[in-house]
């Protein structure tokens, strides 16, 4: 059940004319009042042929008129309007049931608090099977204005209880981190101009696409302006940037002027202060051995940054920061990946925008490494080779699983759904990226004796998943990767143990594919350098976890992630 409180209005009779009228497409049938502040003596033009809309408007407006005459100042925002709609699959409710629902909603909103005889005047009009409209005038019988602050949150909570009581479709509880829904006007305008997205949705995509390219707010606005977007900065007397608004080319008002949208009206996390906090971070002190083991391309650097994701999640504020930066990395990857992966990766980036934000404050400084990896990819002019891209996409899949588990532990219902949608698109893209790599590897698989030896290594290193790995269609390709690594001085048994510790295999649909990407990435460096890098990572993880354990490791459903960290300590 959705209750959508509309912006306050000033024309009671005008809204009544719509509610009792035929509708825009003759969809209104049998309009009538099902509930109200006092049904006795209520003029109902839908049931009484002598009642008029003007009479009903005067009846509702009486407290407003008295206040205006007493204070000598006209109230101009006194019309409260809230449509309440059930889901298409829900049963049709009776008038009596809708009446009860309407009373519960006005009580929750503060329009007519329970037991308060001096509340606002209101009615609920039904003109369709699946919804009602609640109209109230927001001046109480005692002349005071009602307290409606946060009424949307309270009404949403009431709707969740009503769904349970009436056996209706259960929607997720709001968390105050969602973006604004497109208005009817915005949707009709987009349809009229043949736009696939409303202006605010289109602008949100453009801002998120620009974030990996900028290191501060000024660069971000310059990037947007260079992309053809109208930018209107708000500056103080000193010239400091205080706020911003942007406009979509061709989005004009009735006077032919550009329409601008403030960042906070586009999405809650796109206000100027929040963008500054994300973009304007400084680099942490670099470990002395980091330069020697550093990979050579941004794609490998990004995979390495994701490998240490767990270490950076020391508490909730760090975790939220890393999840936010993960969204930027997904966006940067979508921009620079090969064309045949664009559709899935763009869909993944758009879906993860909802999983990026919650009510938990982010310590953005903690995610500098991951954010830098996103910027490096955004600024690179060379595309990845097949194995590097496959390794990065596999790492993004695992990072999204980790993010979903943390949201699950925090009961972030909307973010869990967004992370699951992202995971679907990322897995599809990862499968497509890895397929040619596997096909190439399978053509040079080692001989039968070598495969038996390598199979023994698999059973010794990952006994719990050995059968799944050895029956995976990609086993031949994995055997080729292990043989190549062994020829380069690595020990297959050790590589398998480390790869399985970095990314648990229980959630992997195709474990051999996961191990291929992990081992190919790990075996790029000479064996001695790889061991030094592994020791450095263990040291980093130990330092990050000394003050307190991972916040999500103690939560239900996150046992596997916690076990992985323990494995890494034991390596």
NURO-387786 format. One record per residue (C-alpha): residue in one letter; x, y, z. Coordinates in Angstrom, 2 decimals. Last residue first. Layout:
# residues N
R type      px      py      pz
R    a       X       Y       Z
...
END
This chain:
# residues 571
R type      px      py      pz
R    x   47.70  -18.07    6.20
R    x   46.00  -18.16    9.59
R    x   44.97  -14.50    9.57
R    x   43.53  -14.90    6.09
R    x   41.50  -17.88    7.21
R    x   40.06  -15.83   10.05
R    x   39.00  -13.15    7.57
R    x   37.26  -15.74    5.46
R    x   35.44  -17.04    8.50
R    x   33.95  -13.60    9.11
R    x   32.66  -13.41    5.54
R    x   31.14  -16.85    5.92
R    x   29.43  -15.98    9.15
R    x   27.64  -12.97    7.71
R    x   24.06  -14.19    7.80
R    x   23.44  -13.09   11.36
R    x   25.70  -10.23   12.50
R    x   29.04  -10.60   14.25
R    x   31.03  -10.34   11.03
R    x   29.13   -7.20    9.98
R    x   31.03   -4.79   12.17
R    x   34.42   -6.34   11.52
R    x   36.16   -6.80   14.84
R    x   37.50   -3.90   16.93
R    x   40.76   -2.04   17.55
R    x   43.03   -4.78   16.08
R    x   41.08   -5.34   12.86
R    x   42.72   -2.72   10.65
R    x   46.20   -3.59   11.92
R    x   45.67   -7.30   11.25
R    x   44.26   -6.61    7.78
R    x   47.24   -4.46    6.85
R    x   49.69   -7.07    8.14
R    x   47.95   -9.80    6.18
R    x   48.07   -7.57    3.10
R    x   51.80   -6.97    3.56
R    x   52.45  -10.70    3.92
R    x   50.51  -11.37    0.70
R    x   52.56   -8.68   -1.07
R    x   55.79  -10.26    0.10
R    x   54.59  -13.69   -1.05
R    x   53.62  -12.27   -4.44
R    x   56.98  -10.59   -4.83
R    x   58.78  -13.90   -4.24
R    x   56.47  -15.81   -6.61
R    x   56.92  -13.37   -9.47
R    x   53.87  -11.14  -10.01
R    x   51.02  -12.08  -12.35
R    x   50.21  -15.16  -10.28
R    x   47.64  -13.45   -8.06
R    x   45.51  -12.15  -10.95
R    x   45.47  -15.43  -12.84
R    x   44.79  -17.23   -9.57
R    x   41.76  -15.11   -8.66
R    x   40.27  -15.13  -12.16
R    x   40.66  -18.89  -12.56
R    x   39.48  -19.58   -9.02
R    x   36.14  -17.89   -9.67
R    x   35.66  -19.84  -12.89
R    x   36.39  -23.12  -11.08
R    x   33.80  -22.21   -8.43
R    x   30.91  -21.83  -10.91
R    x   27.85  -20.71   -8.91
R    x   30.06  -19.17   -6.22
R    x   28.20  -18.57   -2.95
R    x   30.00  -21.37   -1.09
R    x   33.34  -20.48   -2.68
R    x   34.74  -18.00   -0.18
R    x   36.77  -15.26   -1.86
R    x   40.18  -14.36   -0.48
R    x   40.56  -17.63    1.40
R    x   39.76  -19.72   -1.70
R    x   42.38  -17.82   -3.70
R    x   44.98  -18.26   -0.95
R    x   44.38  -22.00   -0.68
R    x   44.43  -22.48   -4.45
R    x   47.65  -20.50   -4.86
R    x   49.30  -22.54   -2.10
R    x   48.42  -25.87   -3.73
R    x   49.45  -24.61   -7.17
R    x   52.94  -23.61   -5.96
R    x   54.32  -20.71   -7.97
R    x   57.57  -20.66   -9.93
R    x   56.30  -19.43  -13.29
R    x   55.85  -22.98  -14.61
R    x   53.59  -23.62  -11.63
R    x   51.50  -20.61  -12.58
R    x   51.11  -21.86  -16.14
R    x   50.09  -25.32  -14.89
R    x   47.57  -23.75  -12.50
R    x   46.06  -21.67  -15.31
R    x   45.87  -24.72  -17.60
R    x   44.17  -26.74  -14.85
R    x   41.67  -23.91  -14.40
R    x   40.85  -24.07  -18.12
R    x   40.25  -27.81  -17.89
R    x   38.09  -27.29  -14.80
R    x   35.83  -24.78  -16.59
R    x   33.04  -27.31  -17.12
R    x   32.88  -27.64  -13.29
R    x   33.13  -31.28  -12.22
R    x   36.56  -30.80  -10.62
R    x   35.52  -27.60   -8.88
R    x   32.26  -28.95   -7.49
R    x   33.98  -32.09   -6.21
R    x   36.80  -30.08   -4.62
R    x   34.56  -27.68   -2.72
R    x   34.99  -28.89    0.86
R    x   38.48  -30.26    0.16
R    x   39.94  -26.89   -0.88
R    x   43.75  -27.23   -0.75
R    x   44.16  -31.03   -0.60
R    x   41.41  -31.84   -3.09
R    x   42.62  -29.13   -5.48
R    x   46.25  -30.28   -5.22
R    x   45.15  -33.83   -6.04
R    x   43.33  -32.47   -9.09
R    x   46.61  -30.79  -10.11
R    x   48.37  -34.13  -10.05
R    x   45.58  -35.76  -12.03
R    x   45.65  -32.87  -14.55
R    x   49.42  -33.31  -14.98
R    x   49.01  -37.00  -15.75
R    x   46.21  -36.34  -18.25
R    x   48.11  -33.70  -20.21
R    x   47.86  -29.97  -19.58
R    x   45.04  -27.81  -21.03
R    x   45.99  -25.79  -24.06
R    x   42.67  -25.34  -25.89
R    x   40.84  -24.91  -22.57
R    x   42.76  -21.71  -21.85
R    x   41.46  -19.94  -24.97
R    x   37.86  -20.97  -24.32
R    x   38.18  -19.91  -20.69
R    x   39.41  -16.43  -21.64
R    x   36.67  -16.11  -24.27
R    x   34.01  -16.94  -21.63
R    x   35.40  -14.71  -18.86
R    x   34.00  -11.39  -20.04
R    x   30.55  -12.80  -20.78
R    x   30.35  -14.55  -17.41
R    x   31.49  -11.39  -15.62
R    x   28.84   -9.31  -17.41
R    x   26.06  -11.70  -16.40
R    x   27.39  -11.85  -12.85
R    x   27.50   -8.06  -12.68
R    x   23.90   -7.71  -13.86
R    x   22.52  -10.20  -11.31
R    x   24.67   -8.77   -8.52
R    x   23.35   -5.28   -9.14
R    x   19.78   -6.50   -8.76
R    x   20.77   -8.23   -5.51
R    x   22.48   -5.04   -4.27
R    x   19.34   -3.02   -4.99
R    x   17.15   -5.49   -3.08
R    x   19.53   -5.45   -0.11
R    x   19.61   -1.65   -0.20
R    x   15.83   -1.44    0.04
R    x   15.69   -3.80    3.02
R    x   18.47   -2.25    5.12
R    x   18.12   -4.63    8.07
R    x   21.66   -3.82    9.31
R    x   22.85   -7.42    8.94
R    x   21.23   -7.55    5.51
R    x   23.00   -4.34    4.51
R    x   26.29   -5.95    5.53
R    x   25.47   -9.10    3.59
R    x   24.56   -7.10    0.49
R    x   27.87   -5.22    0.64
R    x   29.83   -8.49    0.89
R    x   27.91   -9.90   -2.08
R    x   28.68   -6.69   -3.99
R    x   32.39   -7.09   -3.20
R    x   32.26  -10.68   -4.52
R    x   30.72   -9.62   -7.82
R    x   33.15   -6.70   -8.11
R    x   36.07   -9.12   -7.65
R    x   34.72  -11.30  -10.47
R    x   34.41   -8.18  -12.63
R    x   38.01   -7.21  -11.86
R    x   39.38  -10.67  -12.61
R    x   37.46  -10.87  -15.89
R    x   38.75   -7.44  -16.92
R    x   42.35   -8.41  -16.19
R    x   41.95  -11.76  -18.00
R    x   40.54  -10.19  -21.15
R    x   43.02   -7.38  -21.51
R    x   41.87   -4.03  -20.22
R    x   41.27   -0.92  -22.30
R    x   43.78    1.89  -22.65
R    x   43.06    5.59  -22.17
R    x   42.81    5.49  -18.39
R    x   41.12    8.42  -16.64
R    x   37.99    6.62  -15.41
R    x   40.09    3.59  -14.44
R    x   42.42    5.74  -12.35
R    x   39.46    7.52  -10.80
R    x   37.85    4.24   -9.70
R    x   41.15    3.01   -8.22
R    x   41.46    6.32   -6.36
R    x   38.02    5.71   -4.82
R    x   39.10    2.26   -3.62
R    x   42.26    3.63   -2.07
R    x   40.49    6.64   -0.50
R    x   37.83    4.50    1.22
R    x   38.72    5.34    4.83
R    x   38.65    9.08    4.14
R    x   34.97    8.74    3.29
R    x   33.95    8.09    6.89
R    x   30.35    7.45    5.85
R    x   27.38    8.35    8.05
R    x   24.81    5.57    8.38
R    x   21.37    6.60    7.09
R    x   21.91    4.60    3.92
R    x   23.41    5.16    0.49
R    x   25.28    3.02   -2.00
R    x   22.61    0.31   -2.36
R    x   20.31    2.75   -4.18
R    x   23.04    3.75   -6.67
R    x   23.76    0.03   -7.08
R    x   20.91   -0.36   -9.57
R    x   22.24    2.35  -11.91
R    x   25.76    0.91  -11.80
R    x   24.55   -2.62  -12.49
R    x   22.36   -1.43  -15.39
R    x   25.37    0.39  -16.86
R    x   27.41   -2.79  -16.40
R    x   24.83   -4.97  -18.14
R    x   24.37   -2.65  -21.13
R    x   28.06   -1.79  -21.50
R    x   29.40   -5.35  -21.66
R    x   29.42   -5.72  -25.48
R    x   31.04   -2.29  -25.78
R    x   34.23   -3.19  -23.93
R    x   34.63   -1.73  -20.40
R    x   35.64    1.90  -19.86
R    x   32.38    3.54  -18.79
R    x   30.98    0.51  -16.97
R    x   34.24    0.14  -15.04
R    x   34.01    3.76  -13.88
R    x   30.41    3.21  -12.70
R    x   31.29   -0.01  -10.83
R    x   34.21    1.81   -9.20
R    x   31.97    4.70   -8.14
R    x   29.48    2.26   -6.61
R    x   32.32    0.61   -4.70
R    x   33.23    4.04   -3.33
R    x   29.82    4.25   -1.62
R    x   30.20    0.69   -0.31
R    x   33.66    1.57    1.00
R    x   32.36    4.63    2.84
R    x   29.46    2.69    4.37
R    x   31.91    0.07    5.62
R    x   34.19    2.70    7.14
R    x   31.28    4.31    9.01
R    x   30.05    0.89   10.12
R    x   33.39   -0.23   11.55
R    x   36.71   -1.72   10.46
R    x   35.61   -2.30    6.88
R    x   38.98   -1.42    5.35
R    x   40.42   -4.88    5.87
R    x   37.43   -6.48    4.16
R    x   38.02   -4.46    0.99
R    x   41.63   -5.60    0.70
R    x   41.01   -7.69   -2.43
R    x   38.87   -4.85   -3.83
R    x   41.90   -2.57   -3.93
R    x   43.92   -5.32   -5.63
R    x   41.22   -5.66   -8.29
R    x   41.31   -1.90   -8.84
R    x   45.09   -1.93   -9.19
R    x   44.83   -4.74  -11.74
R    x   42.45   -2.66  -13.86
R    x   44.50    0.50  -13.34
R    x   47.48   -1.25  -14.97
R    x   51.00   -2.14  -13.79
R    x   50.40   -3.94  -10.54
R    x   52.11   -2.60   -7.36
R    x   54.33   -5.15   -5.62
R    x   57.48   -3.03   -5.43
R    x   55.57    0.18   -4.74
R    x   53.62   -1.28   -1.81
R    x   56.62   -2.49    0.14
R    x   57.09    0.73    2.13
R    x   53.37    0.95    3.01
R    x   51.80    4.17    1.73
R    x   50.44    6.77    4.14
R    x   46.81    7.48    3.30
R    x   45.88    9.65    0.29
R    x   43.66   12.64    0.96
R    x   39.89   12.99    0.54
R    x   38.02   15.74   -1.29
R    x   35.63   13.74   -3.44
R    x   33.35   12.01   -0.98
R    x   33.09   14.77    1.62
R    x   32.69   17.36   -1.13
R    x   29.86   15.36   -2.69
R    x   28.11   15.15    0.69
R    x   28.42   18.89    1.31
R    x   27.23   19.71   -2.26
R    x   24.10   17.55   -2.08
R    x   24.24   14.43   -4.24
R    x   23.60   11.82   -1.52
R    x   19.88   12.59   -1.17
R    x   19.23   12.38   -4.94
R    x   18.03   14.92   -7.54
R    x   16.44   17.28   -5.00
R    x   19.74   17.40   -3.06
R    x   21.61   18.39   -6.22
R    x   19.37   21.40   -6.85
R    x   17.31   21.11  -10.07
R    x   17.33   23.83  -12.75
R    x   14.71   24.49  -15.43
R    x   16.03   26.55  -18.36
R    x   13.71   29.36  -19.45
R    x   11.27   29.13  -22.37
R    x    8.50   30.95  -20.49
R    x    6.50   27.73  -20.02
R    x    9.53   26.08  -18.39
R    x   12.42   24.51  -20.28
R    x   14.12   21.11  -20.21
R    x   15.93   21.25  -23.58
R    x   19.38   20.64  -22.09
R    x   18.97   19.14  -18.62
R    x   19.56   21.52  -15.76
R    x   21.93   21.72  -12.82
R    x   21.82   23.28   -9.36
R    x   24.69   24.07   -7.03
R    x   25.61   24.98   -3.50
R    x   27.97   27.03   -1.36
R    x   31.03   27.28   -3.63
R    x   33.42   29.85   -2.22
R    x   33.63   33.11   -4.18
R    x   34.32   35.18   -1.08
R    x   30.86   36.76   -1.25
R    x   29.33   33.26   -1.23
R    x   28.69   31.14   -4.30
R    x   25.74   29.27   -5.76
R    x   26.64   27.34   -8.89
R    x   24.19   27.12  -11.84
R    x   25.22   24.37  -14.29
R    x   23.53   23.62  -17.62
R    x   24.73   20.24  -18.87
R    x   26.68   20.11  -22.13
R    x   29.30   17.57  -21.01
R    x   31.78   20.40  -20.48
R    x   29.37   21.79  -17.88
R    x   29.25   18.45  -16.10
R    x   33.05   18.23  -16.03
R    x   33.33   21.79  -14.72
R    x   30.80   20.99  -11.99
R    x   32.81   17.93  -10.93
R    x   36.11   19.78  -11.07
R    x   34.72   22.44   -8.71
R    x   33.44   19.73   -6.35
R    x   36.81   18.03   -5.94
R    x   38.81   15.10   -7.31
R    x   36.67   14.59  -10.41
R    x   36.46   11.87  -13.09
R    x   34.95    9.18  -10.83
R    x   32.08   11.58   -9.96
R    x   31.08   12.40  -13.56
R    x   29.05    9.25  -14.25
R    x   27.22    9.72  -10.95
R    x   26.37   13.29  -11.96
R    x   25.16   12.23  -15.41
R    x   22.99    9.41  -14.06
R    x   21.37   11.79  -11.57
R    x   20.71   14.28  -14.36
R    x   18.76   11.70  -16.36
R    x   16.74   10.66  -13.31
R    x   15.97   14.32  -12.55
R    x   15.01   15.07  -16.14
R    x   12.66   12.11  -16.53
R    x   14.07    9.20  -18.44
R    x   13.49    7.65  -21.89
R    x   12.73   11.08  -23.35
R    x   10.16   11.21  -26.17
R    x    9.39   14.90  -25.47
R    x    5.74   14.19  -24.57
R    x    6.69   11.10  -22.57
R    x    9.33   13.01  -20.61
R    x    6.80   15.75  -19.94
R    x    4.16   13.27  -18.80
R    x    6.67   11.68  -16.40
R    x    7.74   15.02  -14.97
R    x    4.14   16.21  -14.50
R    x    3.15   12.92  -12.87
R    x    5.98   13.39  -10.40
R    x    9.12   11.28  -10.46
R    x    9.77    9.60   -7.09
R    x   12.21   11.38   -4.84
R    x   15.37    9.53   -3.96
R    x   15.52    7.00   -1.15
R    x   17.63    7.45    1.97
R    x   14.82    8.20    4.41
R    x   14.70    4.51    5.43
R    x   11.28    3.46    4.16
R    x    9.87    0.11    5.24
R    x    9.62   -2.44    2.49
R    x    6.22   -3.29    1.01
R    x    4.02   -6.19    2.11
R    x    1.17   -6.97   -0.29
R    x   -2.11   -6.91    1.59
R    x   -3.35   -9.25    4.33
R    x   -5.51   -6.60    5.97
R    x   -3.69   -6.38    9.32
R    x   -0.24   -6.84    7.81
R    x   -0.75   -4.27    5.08
R    x   -2.24   -1.87    7.65
R    x    0.90   -2.17    9.78
R    x    3.13   -1.28    6.81
R    x    0.77    1.57    5.91
R    x    1.08    3.00    9.43
R    x    4.87    3.03    9.12
R    x    4.56    4.93    5.84
R    x    2.17    7.42    7.44
R    x    4.67    8.04   10.24
R    x    7.53    8.60    7.80
R    x    5.42   10.90    5.62
R    x    4.29   12.88    8.66
R    x    7.90   13.79    9.39
R    x    6.78   17.30   10.45
R    x    2.98   17.51   10.28
R    x    2.26   19.24   13.57
R    x   -1.22   20.66   13.05
R    x   -1.87   24.41   12.72
R    x   -3.84   26.10   15.50
R    x   -7.29   27.63   15.10
R    x   -9.00   25.54   17.80
R    x  -10.87   23.51   15.14
R    x   -7.51   22.72   13.55
R    x   -6.19   24.38   10.40
R    x   -4.70   22.02    7.88
R    x   -7.64   21.44    5.58
R    x   -7.77   17.73    4.74
R    x   -8.25   15.65    1.61
R    x   -7.71   11.88    1.62
R    x   -7.93   10.26   -1.81
R    x   -8.91    6.60   -2.11
R    x   -7.52    3.69   -4.07
R    x   -8.01    0.29   -5.72
R    x  -11.68    0.11   -6.67
R    x  -11.98    3.66   -7.97
R    x  -13.70    6.94   -6.99
R    x  -13.29    6.86   -3.24
R    x  -13.14   10.13   -1.34
R    x  -11.69   10.33    2.18
R    x  -12.64   13.48    4.13
R    x  -10.85   15.82    6.51
R    x  -11.35   18.59    9.07
R    x   -8.37   19.12   11.31
R    x   -8.24   18.05   14.96
R    x  -10.21   19.53   17.84
R    x  -11.81   16.32   19.09
R    x   -8.41   14.74   19.83
R    x   -8.80   11.13   21.00
R    x   -6.57    9.82   18.20
R    x   -4.69   12.59   16.37
R    x   -6.60   14.07   13.40
R    x   -4.18   15.54   10.87
R    x   -1.17   14.23   12.81
R    x   -0.04   11.92    9.99
R    x   -0.62    8.76   12.01
R    x   -4.18    9.75   12.89
R    x   -4.91   10.77    9.31
R    x   -3.61    7.37    8.17
R    x   -5.54    5.30   10.69
R    x   -8.78    7.09    9.85
R    x   -8.28    6.50    6.11
R    x   -7.60    2.79    6.65
R    x  -10.79    2.39    8.71
R    x  -12.83    4.12    6.00
R    x  -11.19    1.98    3.31
R    x  -12.31   -1.12    5.17
R    x  -15.88    0.19    5.48
R    x  -15.96    1.10    1.78
R    x  -14.91   -2.46    0.94
R    x  -11.43   -3.45   -0.18
R    x  -10.64   -5.02   -3.52
R    x   -8.06   -7.78   -3.19
R    x   -4.38   -7.01   -3.73
R    x   -2.60   -8.02   -6.96
R    x   -2.59   -4.48   -8.37
R    x   -1.08   -3.08   -5.13
R    x   -3.23   -0.83   -2.95
R    x   -3.40    2.95   -3.27
R    x   -3.69    5.86   -0.84
R    x   -3.82    9.39   -2.31
R    x   -2.81   12.07    0.23
R    x   -3.82   15.73   -0.10
R    x   -3.40   18.44    2.52
R    x   -4.91   21.81    1.55
R    x   -3.97   24.70    3.89
R    x   -1.09   26.30    2.06
R    x   -2.34   29.88    1.62
R    x   -3.48   30.88    5.11
R    x   -4.62   34.50    4.87
R    x   -3.47   37.01    7.45
R    x   -6.02   39.05    9.39
R    x   -5.45   36.85   12.42
R    x   -9.09   36.38   13.41
R    x  -10.61   36.52    9.94
R    x   -8.05   34.13    8.47
R    x   -8.40   31.76   11.43
R    x  -12.21   31.68   11.05
R    x  -11.96   31.04    7.30
R    x   -9.45   28.20    7.80
R    x  -11.66   26.61   10.47
R    x  -14.60   26.73    8.00
R    x  -12.66   25.35    4.99
R    x  -14.04   21.81    5.13
R    x  -17.69   22.90    5.18
R    x  -17.03   25.64    2.63
R    x  -15.48   23.07    0.26
R    x  -18.45   20.73    0.74
R    x  -20.91   23.52   -0.03
R    x  -18.93   24.57   -3.11
R    x  -18.79   20.97   -4.35
R    x  -22.57   20.85   -4.24
R    x  -25.13   18.82   -2.28
R    x  -28.65   18.56   -3.71
R    x  -28.03   15.29   -5.55
R    x  -26.77   13.72   -2.33
R    x  -24.55   10.63   -2.80
R    x  -21.60   11.83   -4.85
R    x  -22.09   15.48   -3.95
R    x  -21.55   14.53   -0.27
R    x  -22.53   17.27    2.18
R    x  -21.48   16.11    5.68
R    x  -24.36   16.44    8.13
R    x  -23.23   13.47   10.22
R    x  -20.00   12.12    8.71
R    x  -17.76   13.99   11.13
R    x  -13.98   13.98   10.46
R    x  -14.56   11.97    7.29
R    x  -14.96    8.52    5.81
R    x  -16.21    6.78    2.64
R    x  -17.10    9.93    0.67
R    x  -18.30    9.30   -2.87
R    x  -17.05    9.13   -6.48
R    x  -18.98    6.50   -8.51
R    x  -16.42    5.97  -11.30
R    x  -13.27    7.96  -12.04
R    x  -11.33    6.55  -15.03
R    x  -12.78    8.93  -17.61
R    x   -9.26    9.50  -18.98
R    x   -8.22   12.64  -17.11
R    x  -10.70   11.97  -14.33
R    x  -14.49   12.09  -14.55
R    x  -14.88   14.68  -11.78
R    x  -15.56   14.14   -8.08
R    x  -11.88   14.00   -7.11
R    x  -10.91   16.68   -9.65
R    x  -13.63   19.11   -8.58
R    x  -12.72   18.41   -4.94
R    x   -9.14   19.49   -5.67
R    x  -10.38   22.77   -7.14
R    x  -12.76   23.30   -4.24
R    x   -9.97   23.10   -1.69
R    x   -7.64   25.45   -3.57
R    x   -4.56   26.36   -1.48
R    x   -2.15   23.48   -1.92
R    x    0.38   21.56    0.14
R    x    2.71   19.24   -1.77
R    x    1.32   15.69   -2.11
R    x    1.48   12.91    0.48
R    x    1.84    9.58   -1.32
R    x    0.32    6.66    0.60
R    x    1.38    3.38   -1.01
R    x    0.00    0.00    0.00
END
